[in-house]
């Protein structure tokens, strides 16, 4: 589970940049 956190965090960060 914790190994997926970096990927999710990166995905959210990229989405925030688009806003």
N, C-alpha and C positions, 0 to 999 in steps of 0.2 A: 504493500500500500504506500509506504513512505517513498518508495522509488518512483512513484507516479507523481508525487507532489511537484518536483522540479518541472516536469512537463506541463502540468496544469498551470503552475505559476507563470511559466513562460507564455503559455497560451493566453492567459488573462492579461498579462502585461502587453502583449501584442494587440489585444483587442482594445485596451485602454488607449494605446497610442493612436489607434485609428479614430478614436472619438475626438 
